[in-house]
Amino acid sequence: MVVGKASWRESCGIFGTYAPGEEVARLTFFALFALQHRGQESSGIATSDGKRIRLYAGMGLVSQVFDEAALSQLPGIIAIGHNRYSTTGSSRLINAQPILVKGAQGEIALGHNGNIVNAGLLRRELEEQGYHFSTSTDSEVIANLILASPGQTWPEKVACAMPRLQGAYSMVILTPEALIGVRDPLGVRPLCLGSVNDGWVIASESCALDHIGASFLREVEPGEVVVTGANGIDSFKGIESQHKAICVFEYIYFARPDSVINGRLLYQARQIMGEELAEEYPVAADIVTGIPDSATAAGIGYAQKSGIPFSEVLLKNRYAVRTFIEPDQRIRELGVRLKFNPLPQVLKGKQLIIVDDSIVRGTTTPRVIGLLRKAGAKEIHVRVCAPPIRYPCFFGVDMATQWELIAARKSIPQIREFIGADSLGYLSLEGLIKAIGLPRDVFCLACLTGEYPIPVQLEMDKLALESLPRGVS
């Protein structure tokens, strides 16, 4: 549910471009702006002019971090950018990305989306070899592992590092002369390749390419390394992909609806999720609505399939963005009104179906329902595009303990009572897979089924990273 986005956070958005003749920092700024939904804690850009890497990063949204003065400090022909949510590593400026590291072969900057679950073990090994760490992130572990790996070139060193990394990693890596894109062999997080004029771009989602006038070419394959530079573009398998484990929540919630993943426009997939919900959980009502904006497409699909009119009943404040100014107690108690305002004239006396993308902790859904009842809704029936989330995610989502998940602690009737709905229906796993239109075995469904693509005991090693000594506080 969007109103509770702080409780269901995807880790990061990444972008990179090799584009001589372009203002690469400006291209990266606008691409990061399109990827803002993937991270709102910090933003950073690194550029290279072929010899020297420059880096600028700060806390906050892209528009809060960068202005013309900041972009003017970032000349070059290559750039990478990063929007961050903290999963491993706390929300501090020192943990902002891209990460810049230096070794005997020179320096690289790295932006990472995902989570490395054996990061603590790798960090201890690297510290024993004399490598020093200034952050608490697994991304700095990856960067130093690349420095420490054998190989005559940066792509060779990247390929040597990949088998040591357990977990999820889509990455952009900036060397003084080249841009490198990397995707883990499971393909947990998305990564795509495009072209812009005579250059190349790599991004978390295709929507970023649309915003800068780039053309989508293809997705980076799981286990693939893509290298762009003065000699054009080259790619190779850094590690063979034995099986895929694409995060199913990229389709349900994380990615923007105008992005394409595995050839599937997410808006259409979400609309069909709504249609499947209408088939599985029909109910008599006057109005169907979707929680804006993540469940709007699914709400429209439910309405079309059921024949019940779709209507907006919650207006979203488009300017309700992350701020460093804490609300006073009176505003804090208003809760969801900071983002939504109901329409009493539309709701009064009506039987309402609300379509939502997910219920994670269950802390904000009761507030939304209370807001709608206060505005005059007679009945409220909740329909959810995902099956119940009963298991934690260890691959790049800020949700690492099972006790946080309401569906792990309560039955569906208990959840319905807790959130204050007249009825509650979750889309079945079969209905979800049918809506997406891809084979079940290409997805990571661990948060729904408890079946993880790699051993989850490694998660304890990842969590231990926060307790390790830090060079900078």
Protein Blocks (a to p, Z undefined) as FASTA:
>chain_A
ZZlmmmoccfbdcdddddehiafklmmmmmmmmmmmnockbccddddehjaccddddedd
fklmpcfklmmmmgcjbdcddddddfehcadfklpccdddddfkbccddddedddfklmm
mmmmmmmnopacfbfcfklmmmmmmmmpgcjbfklmmmmmmmmpgcjdddddddfkbccd
dddfklmagcddddehjbccddfbfklmmmnopacfbdcdehiacdddfkopadddfbdc
fbdcddfklmmmmpcfkbceehiafklmmmmmmmmmmmmmgcddfbdcdddfklmmmmmm
mmmmnopacddfbdcdfklccdfbdcdfklmmnmmmmmpccdfklmgopacddddfbdck
ommmmmmmmmmmmnopabdcdddfbdcdfbdcfehpacfbfklpmklmpcfklmmmmnop
abdcdddfklmmmmnopafklpccklmnopafbdfklmmmmmmmmmpccfbZZ
